[in-house]
């Protein structure tokens, strides 16, 4: 992130929506798609928490322990995903700095190569963590659907869709960083790429379940 961008957005949690969108639209290296993916996960978690909080009526008493657990888990997932948006911006900035390192001598070239590899790994690990957050959001939404307040059932589907977007966008960010790494370094992300396919499939299934619940 440039100095101007860093001053404009200290953290995503402290930014106004307009400020965030202005920075996203600006010709600056970050925020970008990685931060967007993390914020998709955060929004999905927030929607799950909202539906769960609407499911605290007297008629929901028998499910209250589960609902309370979902609320807590969703709130924690939202905070974690929001922090990952900041981490993504920092990781992307680190990649840029690494590529700008001096490379005139062999020692400088070696240091630059090492720094680039470390930065690319860091930049890929953040969206991998976003995938884990998206996975949790889908799991919580799936658990909530059959017991959640039916008046806000569409928000369960919206949570699944947000988590799906988080996973799919993270796939792009992992792929572009892994493509610049050696085969051995990139191998650690193979399980995450498989997990992404699973998250997307589960989110799509949940979306369809919500449609079925609406249409009867």
N, C-alpha and C positions, 0 to 999 in steps of 0.2 A: 504494500500500500504506500502511496506517495505521502510526503509529509502533510500536504494539504488534506488528503483523504483521511489520514490518521487523526488530524485535528477535527475534521468534520464528524467522524464516527469514532469515539473512544472505544465503545463496544456496541454490538448490535442491540443489546438490551437497553442501552442508554440513548440510542438514536430514536428520532421520530421516524415515522413511516415515510414521510416526505423526504427527510434527509437520507434515509437508506436508499430510496428509489432514485434520488438525484445522483448518489454515488454509483449506484448500479448502472445508471445510464451514461455516466461520464466516461471519458477516455482515460481511465486509470486502470492499472492492472488488477486491482481488487477493491471491492468485492466482485465476484463473478459467479459462475455456475456452481462452484463448490459451496459457497455460502448460501446460495439459493436452495441447494439440496438440503443442507442442514436446517434451514428455516422451514422447508416443507415438512421435515420430520417434527420440528417444534410445533408447527401448526396442527399436525395430525395428533400429536400428544395432547395439545390443548383442547382439541375437539373431543377427544375421548374423555378427558377430565370433565368437560362441560356436560356431556351426556350423562356421565356417572353422577354428577351433582344434581341433575334433574331426576335422578332415580333414587331419591331419598324420601319418597312419600311414605305415608303410613302403610300403604299396600305393598311396599317394597321391603318391609321389615325383615322378612326371612332371608333376603339376599344382601342385607346391609353389610355383613362382614366382607363379602366379596366386593361389593361396591366400594367400600372404604379402602380396601387394598388396591383396587384399580385406580381410584383417585390419587392415592399416594404415589403409586408407580408411574402414573401418567404425568404428574407434576414433576417428579424427579427426571423422567425422560425428557420433558420439555426443557428443563434447565440444562440438562446435559447437551441436548441438540443445539440450544442457543449458544452454549460455550463452544461447540464445534464450529459454528459459523465464524466466530472470532479466530479459532485455531486455524481454520482453512485460509483466512486472509493472511495470517502470519506465515503459514507454511508456503503460500504462493509467493509472498514477498521474499522469503529465504531462498527460494529457487532463483528468483531474479538476481539477487545479490551474488549467489554462487556463480552464475554464468558471467557476471561482470568482473569476477576476480582476475587479477593479472595472470598472464600465461606466457611471459617472455622467456623465462628460464625453465629448465626441467623441473626444478623444485617447485616453482610456481604452478606449472602444469599439473604436477602430481597433487598438489594441495587443492587446486581448482577441481580436478576430477573427483577427488575424495569428497569435497564439499558439495559438488553437484549430486553425487550419488546419495549422500546423506539427506540432502534437501528433497530430492525426488522421492526417496523412501518416506520421508516425513509427509510430503504432499499427498502421497497415495494412502498413507495410514489414516489420515483424517477422514476422507470419504469412506474408508473401510469401517471406521467407527460410526459414521452416519448410517451405514447399512445396518449395523447392529441396532441402532436406535429405531430405524424404520421397521425392522423385524419385530421389535418389542411393541411398537405402536400397533402393528397388524395383529399381533397376538392378543393384546389388550382389547382391541376393537372386536375381535372375533369372540372373545369371552363375554364381552358386554352385550353384543347384539341380542341374544335370546332373553336377557333379563332387563335390558335397558328400557327407559321410558319410550314407548312407541311414538309419542308425539315429536320426538327428536331423532327418530331412527335414521333419517337421511344424513344426519351429521356423523353417524357411525360410518356410513358409506363415504362421506367426504374425508373422514380421517384416514380410511383405507386408501383413498385416491391420493391423498397428500403423502402418505408413506410410500406408495408405489412410485410417485414422482421422485421422492428422496432417493430411493434405491436405484431407479433408472438413471437419474442424473449422476449419482455417485459412480455408477458403472463407467460412464464416460470419463470422469475425472481420474478414476483408478487406471483405466486403460491407457490414457495419454501419458501418464507418468510411468507406468510399467513399460510402455513401449520404448522409453528412453533408458531403461535399466537393462543390465545383463540378464540372461535367462535365470541364473541362480538367484539373483536379487529379487526378481519379479515373481518367483515361484511361491513366495509366502502368500500371495494374493489369490491364488487359484481357488482355495476354499471360499473366499469372499465372493468371487465371481459366480460360483455355484449357488451360494446363499442368495445372491441377488435374484437369480432366476426363480428361486423358491418364494422369495418375498413377493415378487411381482405376480406369480401365479396365485398365491394366497390372497393378495389384495384384490385381484380381479374376481376371484371366487366370492369374496366377501361383498364386493360391489354388487355382484349378481344376486347374492342372498338378500341384500337390502332392497334391490329392485323387486324381488319376489315378495318380500314382506309388504312393500307398498302396494303392489298390484293384486296381491292375494292369489 
